[in-house]
Amino acid sequence: MMVCLDADCVIYFVERNPDWGPTLTARIAAVRAAGDSIAASDLVRTECLTGPLAKGDTALVSDYQTFFADPTLKMLPLTSAVCE
């Protein structure tokens, strides 16, 4: 099974949102422990980086770049099939 994360999930996970961060961390760990994969699209990357880039928050940009560079994360190119 592949679990595709939307931007909100990635933002809460990377930014360690106090309400949703722990839940997402546990869920991602459970998915990986079950042998399933985690994916995100290039559009999710764009949505996540928009705020930090606009604010010049280089530390947060770096956190997102680390997340998206994780070799266990499958990045889905933005194609019409992904959009549909």
Secondary structure, DSSP 4 states (H G I P E B T S, - for coil): -EEEP-HHHHHHHHTT-TTTHHHHHHHHHHHHHTT-EEEEEHHHHHHHHHHHHHHT-HHHHHHHHHHHH-TTEEEEP--HHHH-
